[in-house]
Amino acid sequence: MNNWNENPEALVREFTFENFVEAVGFVNKIVPLAEGMNHHPDIEIYSYRKVRVRLFTHDKNQITEKDFLLAESINQLID
């Protein structure tokens, strides 16, 4: 799972961009993917150009197939 860290609490991946505008642009690309799946990640922009995405299925209280599918879709935005 390209650069995603899996732990009992979530799938997590961090991305680094050239600047704040690129970081926000990346987050905006995630929005339609998440909306289309009705599966919404926790997203944090920090250090002005870094984005941390955390995937976890809250209603199941665990990582599910939906998390892996969204992670793969997010990977396709970058890879």
C-alpha positions, 0 to 999 in steps of 0.5 A: 500500500504505497507509503500508507502506514497501517496501525490499529487506529488508521491508515495514515500517509503524509504528503509534502508539496512545494508550497501551501497552494499545492497542498490545498490543491491536493486536498481539493482533489481528495474532496470529490473522491471522498464525497463519491464514496461517502467516506470522509478522511481526517485531513490536516495541513501543517508546516504550510506545505505538508498534508496528513491524511488519516483513513478510518471507518468510524461507524465500524470502529476499524479500518475497512475495505472503504479505507483501502479503496480511498487510499488507492484512489488518493495514491492515483492522484500522486503516483 
